[in-house]
Structures are given as structure tokens and as C-alpha cells.
């Protein structure tokens, strides 16, 4: 027996004083309402209505059972409302700040067509992890080493100057080969790449090719790093897609194969497969992973 459905029939019939009108209020046929109430009576072990009257009058037992039946119906309705809201609640997703607004909008559209609404929050790597840990978001695109990555974004050197070769070698930035006022050019690491598996590799490369420590630096913001490139000819560590969006020329780094790595992490029992599967290419485009160009 469906206890909730039976209680709904019982409550509506008692309120209407009629099996016919009560069944209509419960949105079932009158015979169905009668069967459900009869089943409820068998289940509870007593008559709920006095069948000797033309009206649906409650028995003393029925009057005792009506208040808890109403509570059960209200709780069931509240449960259904909560489930409906949960099904349509947006997935709060923390994304890298390097994702463009246009690409995030396309990702949102793709998700909606798959029945998933997104609430996107741009943040740097450490902040995305903190948001996930505190469950302020239900999912995040987190920075991980290449060996653990679902999405891989090759990195290179972006500059205002038109490149004259197929790759840029950091050793060419050594003192004596620099630009204005005798200051050697620098390579700026933007906040998205201020993670050990990227930053430390670049620092080791800096030391290996003989650059000064200050020639590879972490910028406070992407805008600050871009300003150094626009004003002083410095280089920016970036993806090819990002360089294009910023109006810069991009080349790979000759001495090292550098890349960002990303994976989808979730909290609260959320399934990361929804991001790694149907939305994989859309996310790839946002991140600058070349796989996103296949979409």
C-alpha cells in the first residue's frame, strides 16, 4: 500500500465531506480513492468513515487519525518540493580566472542543454581548493600535475614582439641580451601557474640556463604581468589560446615542455563524471586545452 497516497485520499475526502469531491481534489478517480481509504483502514485496523451516511462522515477513530494523516501529507509535499528544488539547483563550480567570459557562457549553454545549470565562480588555484574544502562550491576545476590531469594546457612564452623563430629559449634572456635601459627581459608567471608543478619547474629551468633569480617572477595579477610585457617587452608564461585573447604572440619554450594540468574535484557526493564526461570538451575550450578546438 502507498501510505502517502492513501492518507492524501483520506484527508481530501474528510475535508470535502464526499468521496466524489475528495477524489477530485486528490486528482484520482472516485473508485481509486475508495480503494486507497479501504486499504488504509485495513492497515490502521479501524474504520475511518461512517458508511451508513450519504456524506463522508468521520468515525471517532477517523477523527483521531486525521491530524497525523495531515502531518504526513504535509511532510510528503514538502519532501517533493525540496526534491524539485534540488534537481534544478545550479551546480556551483569554481573555475580558473583565465577562462574568458565568452567561453564560460558557451559552457553554461552546453550544460543547460544537458539538463545541468551551472553557477560559475572564477578564482585562483588555492582559492578554488579552499572553496571546495569549505563546500562553498560543489565542484572545482583544480590544478594538478600533468600525470593526474584530465585536461592538459600547453604553456609557452607570450610577448608583444613578433617572434622570429619556432620556439623561445630562456637562455636568450641572460644579462647582456636584454632590452631598454640595459635591464634583462623577464618571464612572468601569472597567478594561475603559481602552483608547485608549474612554478618550480620554471624556477629549475631558470637556474639551469643561468638566469638571475629576478628574471623569472610570480606576478600578483595577470594585469600586472601583462603591463610589464606591454611596457617593457617582458614575456608572459601563458597558453596559446590565452595569448591570442590578450593580443600577444605565442611560442613554446624550447628547453622545457610546460603545461597546466586540471581535474574536476567535487564535494558533498557530487559526481565529477558530469564534468569529465559530457562537458569535457566545453571545459577544455575554457581552459585552453587544444582538445577544446575539436568541439
SVG drawing of the C-alpha trace seen along z (x, -y; Angstrom):
<svg xmlns="http://www.w3.org/2000/svg" viewBox="-27 -53 103 58">
<polyline fill="none" stroke="black" stroke-width="0.4" points="0.0,0.0 1.1,-3.5 0.7,-5.1 1.1,-8.7 -1.4,-8.3 -3.9,-6.7 -3.5,-9.5 -4.0,-12.1 -7.2,-10.5 -8.3,-10.2 -7.5,-13.9 -9.2,-15.2 -12.4,-13.1 -12.7,-14.2 -12.2,-17.9 -14.8,-17.7 -17.3,-15.5 -17.7,-13.5 -15.8,-10.6 -16.5,-12.0 -15.4,-15.6 -12.5,-14.3 -11.3,-12.1 -11.4,-15.0 -9.4,-17.1 -6.8,-14.3 -6.8,-14.1 -7.8,-10.5 -10.9,-8.6 -13.6,-8.0 -13.1,-4.2 -9.4,-4.7 -9.9,-7.0 -12.3,-4.4 -9.8,-1.6 -7.0,-3.6 -9.1,-4.5 -10.2,-1.0 -6.6,0.2 -5.7,-2.5 -8.5,-1.3 -7.2,2.3 -3.6,1.1 -4.6,-1.0 -7.1,1.5 -10.3,-0.7 -13.0,-2.4 -12.2,-6.0 -15.7,-6.9 -19.2,-6.0 -20.6,-4.3 -24.2,-4.5 -24.5,-8.2 -24.6,-9.7 -21.9,-12.1 -18.4,-11.0 -18.5,-11.5 -15.5,-10.6 -15.8,-7.9 -14.3,-8.7 -11.3,-6.6 -11.1,-8.6 -11.1,-11.9 -8.1,-10.6 -6.3,-9.6 -6.9,-12.8 -4.3,-15.1 -1.3,-12.7 -2.5,-11.9 -2.4,-15.7 1.1,-15.9 2.2,-13.1 0.7,-14.6 2.4,-18.0 5.7,-16.3 5.4,-14.4 4.5,-17.6 7.5,-19.4 9.8,-16.5 8.6,-16.6 9.1,-20.4 12.6,-20.1 13.5,-17.3 12.2,-19.5 14.4,-22.4 17.4,-20.2 17.0,-18.8 17.0,-22.3 19.6,-23.8 22.6,-25.0 26.0,-23.3 28.3,-25.8 31.6,-25.4 34.9,-27.2 36.8,-27.8 40.2,-29.4 40.4,-33.1 42.0,-32.6 38.7,-31.4 37.1,-34.0 33.5,-35.2 32.5,-34.1 33.9,-30.6 32.2,-30.3 28.9,-31.4 29.2,-28.7 29.9,-26.1 26.8,-27.3 24.7,-26.9 26.1,-23.4 25.4,-22.4 21.8,-23.7 21.1,-21.6 22.3,-18.6 19.9,-19.4 22.5,-20.9 22.6,-24.5 26.0,-26.0 26.8,-28.7 30.3,-29.7 32.9,-31.3 36.3,-32.4 39.1,-32.1 42.9,-31.4 44.1,-27.8 44.5,-27.9 41.1,-29.8 39.4,-27.1 40.6,-24.4 39.6,-26.4 36.1,-27.0 35.7,-23.2 37.0,-22.3 34.6,-24.7 31.8,-23.4 31.1,-26.9 31.1,-25.3 30.1,-21.8 32.8,-21.3 36.0,-22.9 38.5,-22.7 41.6,-22.2 45.3,-22.4 47.0,-19.1 50.3,-17.6 50.1,-16.6 50.2,-12.9 46.9,-13.3 45.2,-15.7 42.0,-15.2 42.7,-18.5 46.2,-19.5 47.1,-23.0 50.5,-23.6 52.3,-26.7 54.7,-28.9 56.1,-32.4 53.8,-35.2 55.1,-38.6 54.3,-41.8 57.2,-41.3 56.6,-39.3 58.6,-36.0 61.4,-35.3 61.7,-31.6 59.7,-28.4 60.5,-28.5 61.8,-30.8 64.8,-29.7 65.0,-31.2 68.8,-31.2 68.5,-34.1 67.2,-36.3 70.6,-36.2 72.1,-39.5 73.6,-41.4 70.9,-40.3 68.1,-42.4 66.1,-45.4 65.7,-49.1 68.0,-50.7 70.1,-47.5 67.6,-45.6 67.4,-41.9 63.9,-40.8 61.9,-38.7 59.5,-35.8 56.4,-36.4 54.4,-33.6 50.8,-34.5 48.7,-33.6 47.1,-30.5 50.6,-29.0 51.7,-29.8 51.5,-26.1 54.4,-23.8 54.2,-21.5 54.5,-24.6 56.3,-27.3 59.0,-25.0 59.8,-23.6 60.2,-27.1 62.4,-28.1 64.6,-25.0 64.8,-25.9 65.8,-29.4 68.7,-28.2 69.7,-25.6 70.1,-28.2 71.8,-30.8 69.2,-33.5 69.2,-35.8 66.6,-34.9 64.6,-38.1 64.3,-37.2 61.6,-34.7 58.9,-36.2 55.4,-35.5 53.0,-38.3 50.4,-39.5 47.8,-39.7 47.6,-38.8 47.0,-42.5 50.3,-43.4 52.2,-40.8 50.6,-41.9 51.6,-45.5 55.2,-44.5 55.1,-42.8 53.4,-45.7 55.6,-48.4 59.0,-46.7 59.0,-43.8 58.9,-41.1 57.5,-37.6 54.4,-36.1 54.0,-32.4 50.6,-31.6 48.7,-29.2 48.4,-29.8 44.7,-30.4 45.2,-32.9 48.0,-34.7 45.7,-35.1 42.9,-36.5 45.4,-39.0 46.7,-40.1 50.1,-38.6 52.4,-36.4 53.0,-32.9 55.8,-30.4 56.6,-27.2 59.6,-27.2 62.5,-25.5 64.1,-23.9 61.1,-22.5 57.7,-21.1 55.5,-23.0 51.8,-22.6 48.9,-23.3 47.0,-20.2 43.4,-20.3 41.0,-17.8 37.4,-18.1 37.0,-17.7 33.7,-17.6 32.3,-17.7 29.1,-16.5 28.7,-13.4 28.6,-15.3 29.5,-13.1 32.7,-14.5 31.8,-12.4 29.3,-15.0 32.2,-17.4 34.7,-14.9 32.2,-13.3 29.5,-15.3 31.1,-18.7 34.7,-17.6 35.3,-19.4 33.4,-22.6 35.7,-22.8 38.7,-22.1 37.9,-25.1 37.5,-27.3 40.9,-26.1 42.8,-26.4 43.3,-22.7 43.7,-22.0 41.1,-19.2 38.5,-22.0 39.2,-23.1 37.8,-19.8 34.3,-20.7"/>
</svg>
